């Protein structure tokens, strides 16, 4: 007879393995799932009667994910290399000289010759696409985020500024923070429910894969590259959040012992206890370490977690579901400057004398609630994309708009523990690391210039009325604004979502085009007819829309070029000459880094420029207005966020006037 405890162990292992298989082939045919489960059970019973249990690795069905993803979403296609490089050459025309363009054309022809390097790399890329869920996502994740050594605030992690709340003191702050936490837990419950979350865009569903990595995830700094810490699929997530106040960190439970979420009133009681135990403000701002360059933070991190107490506190933060930052009141600003200064506060915390020490920038989600009613979110792009973040925020804000829930607290099986304060030891070396991080952060904070404004002359309904896509219309207006400031076009990219594909994340559209150059050159020429200018405007808008559609269909220029680079690096081969070319360096030095917030919620998204001599511009168009956030670095004398903002508003008005002048009956 088989020992009963062995059979029990087999049963438990079978239970968890079936769950693992179900997660791997999520969305697949139930018949296939049944076959997989029965095969697994047969293997385990056979091994039990042989007097042993198969190891987790031996019975794993992860191999199924390679042969059959079970995803209802199409896999991202591999672009045709010759067509992609032809579009690449077209994107260079407004940016490089004729001689440089001809030189690059010759390099492309050599690369694409039969039997050449291009043909071999195209075969390798096709093989990668066949054996992976998404040929681009992991490479882009590694190259763009994890191997970027610049600080997360400003340079990498965007901030979302939400409408100001109506509270003006700590009481309202704690009450709203409690409701916000409940709203986030409600969203988490929704994505974990059997029905899950369904998003439709242009009639196509969006892949929800990344939502499950939002909670309990965190970056960890490294010497060569960072890594993202995710909770293993077979382990349940933590039951607590991290709350920061006055540079102090607390582990606060948000679930009862029976797994039910705390009510808003229960969370509020936890918050009151936390506030009563975090009055002192003379603590070392250990969170400032996460604002430093990733190499520096990596060295400081190694020193910090060498101490057992520090290691336990850091691990607690890393494993928490998300972070809530209870900020002190920021400096008062005029109504005209409020959105710009508050956006900057949300992005970096305002510096070491404000709330920057009240952060742990490595966390995927950091919700910020200020005593003065400010509210927003900072998120890590290594794990989360803007479109998914905005969907989550839409759910949370809708939850917060409901009336207060007066549910009686459920009686837990065990007493709810109070928030646990996380302590740190600070040896001299760690104190020096904190001082260095504080100096570097204040330099960055003082260098960043942000200008937010709302353009109220018209919104996205105006270009729609004239058969132009609002996003493309805004990008052409930005090209005109930049040209008027700098008398040339520059390398410009717009981030778009690829979530219509299985495990798709994001990629970029090249916005500068020969059509845009023709229009901006003609726009201010008095001798050109208005009808001719309008024709050039429409061609520029159509050109950008065509480029956007190609990327949305998986035919990305920059994604393909990145893949060629990563294939060579992984195999130890020499990089193609086209990637060592001056034209490639010029066309990928993104002086204009842009994006658009497509969301029904009222918000301002902001982030820093990608390069020292560049700008970032984020549009949030509504039907009748357009909210814009422009940022630049003061250290560059060539850039000026206010000047570009003024120029952009002028460009939008001039383009509107041009259309009305040529089509008065349609105005």
N, C-alpha and C positions, 0 to 999 in steps of 0.2 A: 504494500500500500504506500501511496505517496504521502509524505508528511503533510498534515493539514496546513501548517504555517507556510510551507513552500508553495502550496496551491494559492494561499492567500496572497503571498508576495507576487506570484505570477499574475493573479487577478488585478492587483494594484498596478503592476507594471503595464499590463495590457490596457488598463483604463487610461493611463497617462499617454501611452504610445498612440492610442486611437485619437486622443485629443491632438497630439502633435501632428498626426497624419491629416486630421481634419483641418488644421490651420494651414498646412502646406498646400492642400488641394482645395482650399476654400472656394466655394462656388462651383465645384465640379459635380458631375452626375452622382446621385446617391448610390446608384448601382456600383459605380467604380469604388466609392468609399466602402461599401459593404464588402466587396471582393478584397480590398486591401486589409480591412479589419479581420476578415476570416482567415486570410493567408497569415496574418500576423499571429492570430490566436493558434492556428495550427502549428506554426514554427515554435511557439512558446510551450504548447502542451507537449510537443515532441521532445523539446529540450528538458522539460520537467521530468518526463519519464526516463530520460537518460541520466537523471540525478543531478542536473545542473540548470541554471538559468542563463539564457543568452544575455550578453551585456547590452546596454542601451545602444552602443554603437553598432552591434551586430544586427539588431532588429530594427534599426532606424529605416524609415521609408523616405528619407529626404531625397533619395534618388528619383522619386516620383516627380519632384519639382522640376527636374531637368527635362524629362521626357514629356511631361504634361503639366503645364502650369495650372490648368483648371481655371484660368482667369477669363472673365467675360470681356476683358479689355484686349484690344489688338496689341501685338508687340510692335515696338517702334521699328519702322523699316530702315534698312541700310541704304543711304543715299547713293545714287550713281556717281562715281568719283569724277568722271569727266564733266558731267553737267554741273556738279558742285563747284569744281575749280573754274569752270566758265563763269559762274555767278560770282565767284571770288574775284576774278579779274575785273568784272563789271563794278564791283564795290570799290575797287582801287582807283577808278578813273577820277573822281573828284578830290582825291587825297594825295596823289603822287604825280611827279612830272611824267611827261611822255616817254622820256628815256628810261626812267625807272619802271614804268609800266611795260615797256617793250622788253626790258631785261627779265622781268618777272614772267612775261608771257613765254619767253624762251625756256625758262626753268620749268614751267608747267608742262610745256610740250615734251621736254626731255623726261620729266617724271612720268608722263602718261604713255611713253612709247611702248610698243608691244614687247613683252618680256622684261620690262623695266621694274623699278622699285615700286611704282604705283600699282601695277598689276598684282604684285605679290602681296602688298599691304591690303589691297581690296579683298583678296581671298582670305587673308587672316581675319579681317574685320567681319566678313560674312560668317566665318566659323565661330567667332566669338558671339555673334548675334544668335546663332543656332543653339549654343550651349548655355546662354545666360538669359535671365529674365528681361534685362534691358542693357543693351550694349553701351549706352552712354552714361546712365545715371551714376554708377559707382565710380567711373573715371572722373566725371565732372565733380562729384562729391569729394573725391580725393584731391584733385588738382586745384580746384577753385577755393575750397574751404579748409580742408584738413592740412594742406601743405602751405597755406598762407600764414606767414609769421607775424603779420601786422596785428595790432590790438583788436579785440572783438568790438568794443564800443566805437562808433563812428565808421570804422573801416569795414565791418562785416555784419554786425547785428542791427537790423532795422528796428525802428521804434514806431509804434502806432499810438497817436494821440487821440483819445476819445473825447466826446463832449464833456465839458466840465459838469461835475455833479453839483447839487444845490447845498451840500453841507459845507460848513466853514469852521468846524472845530473837530477835536479828536473823537467826540462822541459819534458824530455823523460818519467820520472816517471809519471807525470800527464797525458801525452798523452796515455801511455799504460794503466794506471788505468782507463781512460775513456773508452777505447776499451774493457777492461776486463769487466767492469760493463755492457756495451752493450751486450757482449757475454753471461753473466749470465742471463740478462733479456731475451735474445733470447732463452736460454734453458728453462727458466720459461714459456715463451709463448708456447714452443713446448709441454711441459708436460700438459699444460692447454688447448691445442687445442683438437678438437673433435677426431682426430686420435691418439692423445697422443704419448707416447714413447713405442716402441716395442723393447725388448731385447731378444735375443735367445742365450741360452747356452746349448751346447750338444743336440741341437734339441728341447729344451724345453724353453718356455717363462719364463721370470723372473717377479715376482710380482713388480709393480711400486708403491705400496701403500705408501712407505716412502717418495717418492719425493715430495708429496704435503705438507709434514711437514718440508721440508728444509727451506722454506721461512716464515719469520714472527714469527719464533719460538725461544725460549730461555729457558735456565734453570733458576730456581729460588731456591736459597739455603734455606734449612730448618734445624731445630734443629735435627730431627730424620732422615729425608730423604729429598732429593731434589724433585722438581716436574718440569715437562716440561710445559711451557706455550705455548699453540697452539691457533691460531686464530679459533674461532668457525666457523663451516661449513657454517652457514647462514650469516656470515659477510664477507665482502670483505677484502683482505689483504691491508696493508698499501701501500702507494705510494712512499715511500722514503727508503733510506739506511742510515746507520750510517757510517761516515767517521772519523777516528782518526788521528790526527797529533799533534806532540809535547804534548802528554798527554791530548789533548783537543778533545772533541767530538762534531760532527756537525750532524744535521738532514738535509739531502740533498735530495730534490725531484728528482725522476728519471722518472716521468710520467707527461705529460701535463694534464690540467684540463679535456680534453676530453677522457682521458684514454690511449692515444698513448704514447709509450715510447719516451724519449728524444733521439735525435740523438747524435752521439759521440761528435760532435762539441758543442752541447748544454751542455752535461755533462762536457766537458773540460772547458767551460766558468764557470760553477759552481765550478769546482775544482780550477780554478785560483782565484776566489773570496775567496774560503775557505782558500787557502794558504796565501793570503794577510791578513787574519784575524786570523792567528795562528802562528805568529812569536815567541811569548814569550815562553820560555821553563822553566820558574820558577813556573809552576803550580803544584799543588799537583797531583801526579799520581793516581787518584782515581781508574783507571783500575787495579792497582796492587791488590786491594782488592779481585778481582776475582781469583787470583792465590793462595790464602791461603787455608788451610784446610777447608773443607766444614762447619764444626761446627763453626769455627772461623768466616768465611765469613757470615754464617747465623746470628750470633750475631751482626756483624758489619752492615749487611744489614738491620736488624731491626732498628738499630740506625740511619742509613743513611736515610732511607725513611720516618722516623718520620717527617723530614723537608719537607714541601710541595714542594719547589723548587727542592730539590733532588729527591723526588718521581716522579715528572713530567719528569725530565731528565732521570731517570732510566727507567721509563715506555716507553719513546720514544725509547731508545736503545732496550728494550725488544721487542717492536712491529715492529721495522724496518725489512726490508726484509732480509738483511744480513749486515755484517760489512766489511769495507775496511780500512786497516791499512797502512798509508803512512809512512814508516819507514825512519829514517835517515840512512846515510851510516854507516855500521858496520865496525869494525876493519879490516884492511887488513891482509890477510893470504896468505901463500905460496900456489901454485897450488896444491901441494900434500895434504895440509890440508883443502883446500877450501870446498869440499863437506861435510866433517865431521863437521867443524865449522859452516858452513851455515845451515846445518841440525839442529844443536843445537840451532842456532839463531831462526830458524823457529819454533822449538818445544816450546821454553820458552821465546823467545824475548831477550835473552842475559843478563838478570838481570836488576836491578833498574837503573844502569848507562847506559843502552842501550835502548832497545825498549820494555821492558816488560810492562811499563806503558801505552804503546800505544795499548792495547788490552782490550777486554771484553770477557774473556774466556767462559762465560756462553752462548754466542751466538752460534747457531748451525754452522754457516758458517762465517769464518773470512779469507778474502783474504788479503794477505800481498804483498805489492809492495814497494821495496826499491829504494832509489835514485841510488844505485850502480848496479841496474839491477836484484837484487834478486827478486824472485817471488815464491809464494806458497800459501798454504792453511792450516789452522788449523780447525778441525771440532770436534763436540761433538758427541761421539758414542751413547749417550742416544737417539739421534734422527736419526743419519745417520750411514750407514755401508760403508766399504771401497769400495765394488764393485759398489755401487750406486754413491759414490763420484767420483770414477775414470771415470764412464760414463759421469757424468756432466762435469768434467775437460776436457775429450776428446772433448766434444762439444764446450766448451769455447775456448780451444786452437785452434781448427779448425777455429772457428770464428775469433780469433785474427790473424790467419795466412793470412786471406784475406786482400786484399788491402784496403786502407782507404776509408770509405764511405763518399762521398761528397754530401750527401742529404741536400736539403734546409730545414731549421727548419720549422716544421709545426706551423702555427699560432694558438696558444692556445686560448681558449675562455676567459681565464683570464691571467694576467701577471704572469710569472713564478717567484715565490719568491726566493730570494737568500738563500743559506744554512743557517740554523738557529743554532747558537751556543748554546750548552747545558751547563748551569751553575750549579754549586754545591756550597753549603755552607759547611764549615768544622768546626764544633764545636770541642772543645778539645778532646772529646771522639773519634770522627771519625779520627782526626789526629793521635791519638795514635794507632788506628786500622791499619791505613795505614803504620805507622812505624813498627809495628809488622809484617805486611804482607811483607814489604820490606826485613826485616831481614830473615824471613823464606824462601822467594823466593831466595835470594842470596845464602843461604846455599844449597838449592836444585840445583841451577844452577852450583855451584862450585863442587857439589858432582857427577853430571852426567858426565859420560865419553862416548863419541860416536865415533865410528870408521866406516866410510863409505869407501868402495872400489869397484872397478870394476874388476872382475875376467875375464880376456880376453882369457884364454887358450881354452875355449869352452863355448857353451851356451846350451840351451835346445834341440838343434838339435842332440847333441851327445847321450844323453841317449835315445832319441826317436829312433835313428838309431839302437839301440841295444834292442829295445822292452821294454824299461823301462819308466815309467811316470816320467817326469822331476821333478815334485813336490816331489814325493816319493824318488827319487834319491837324491835330495838335503837334505831331512830330514835325510836320512841314513848317508850322509856325515857329517851333523851336529852332529849326535850321535857319530860318530867316532872322530870328532874334540873335542867334550866335554870329551869323555872318555880319550883321550890322555892328556888333561889338568888336569883332576880330578880323573882319574883311577876308575871311576864308571859312571853309567848312572844316570839320574835324572828324576823327573817328567817333562814331556815335553808336551806342547799342541800346536796345530796349529789351528788357526781360519779359519773356512770355512763358506761360505755363504749358507743359506737355502732359498734363494729367489725363488726357484722353487715351494715353497709351498705358500698358501694363507697367507699373512701377515708374511711370514717367514723373519727372520733377520739373525742370525748367531749362531754358536755353535762351539765346539772344538773337535778335534781329539786327542786321546791319542797316542803319537808318540813312546814312549819307549815300546819295545816289547822283548820277549825272543829271537826272531829271530835276532833283532838288536844287542842284547847283545852277542849272539853267533858270529856274524860277527865281531864286534869291538874287541872281545877278540882274535879272530883268525887272524885279519888283520896284526898285527905286530909280529906274531910268526914265526920265521925263518924256523921251522920244518914243517909247514903246506904247502901243495902243492898249487900252484896258482889256479889250477882248483877247488880245494876244497873251497878256499877263494871266488872265483867267484860264486860258487854255493850258499854259505852262503849269499853273497851280494844280489843275485837275490831273495833269500827267504825273506831277510829283506825288500827289496823294495816291493815285492808282499804283504807281511804282512801289510806294511803301506798303500799300495793302497787299500787293502781289508778293513782296518779300516776306511779309508777315505770314501769309497763308502757306507759303512754302515751308517755313519753320514749323508752323502748327501741324503740318502734314509729316513732320519728321525729316524734312530735307534741309537740314541746317548746315550752313557753311562752317561756322565756328565749332560746332559739335563734331563735324567730320575732321577738321584740322586737328582738334584735340585728340581724336581717336588715332590719327596717324602718328602723332607725337607719342602717345602712351604705348602704342604697339611697338615702336622703335625702342623706347626706354625699357619695356618689359623683356624684350628679346636681346637687348644689348647692341642693337644695330645703330648705325649712324643716322642722325636725323636727316630727312629730305632737305635739299637745298632750298625749297620753297619756304621752309620754316625757319631758315637761317637768313632769309632775305630781308633787306631794309624795308621793302614794301609791307611785309608781314608785320614787322615791328611797329611801323607807323599806323597801320590799319587796325591793330589790336591794342593800341595805347588809347584807351577809351576816355577821351577828354569830356565827353558827355555820356553819363551813365543815367539811363532813364527807365521809368516804369509807370504803369497806370493802375490805379486802384479801381477795380470794377466790383463795387459792392454797394448794396442799398443802405449800409450803415454810414452815419456821418462820422468821418474820421480823417485824420491827416497822417500820412505815412512819410517818414523821413529817414535818410541814411546819408552817409558821407560820400564824397567823391572817391573814385577808384584810384586816381592818380593825383600827385601833388598839384599839377597845373590844370586840373579839370573841375567839372561841376557834377553834381547829382541833381536830377530834376524828377519829381514825382507828381503826376497829375491825378486828381480825383474829380472827374467830371460828373455833374448831376444834370438834370434836364435844363436848368436855367442858369447855372453858374459853374465855375471851374475852380476848385481849390488846388493850389500849386505850392510845393515846397522846394526851394532851391538852396543848395549849399555849396560852399567853396572854402578854400583855405586862405587865410589872410597872409600866410607866408609867401604866396605867389602874387607878385605884383600885376600879373596879366589878368587874373580872375577877380571878379567882383559880383557877389551873389545879388546885391541890390540892383546893380546896373543891368545884369542879365534879366532879372525879374521885370524891371521897367521896360526893357527892350521887348520881352515876350508879350507884355500887355499891349504894347504898341503894335507888334506884329499881328496879334489876334484882331485888333480893331481894324488895321489896314486890310487884312484879308476879308473881314466882314464887309467893309466898305466897297472893296473891289467886286465882290459877289453881288451886292445890292445894286451897285452902279450898272453892272452888265445884265443883271436879271431883276429889274425893279418890280416886275409883276409877281415874282416868286418870293419877295422879301417877307 
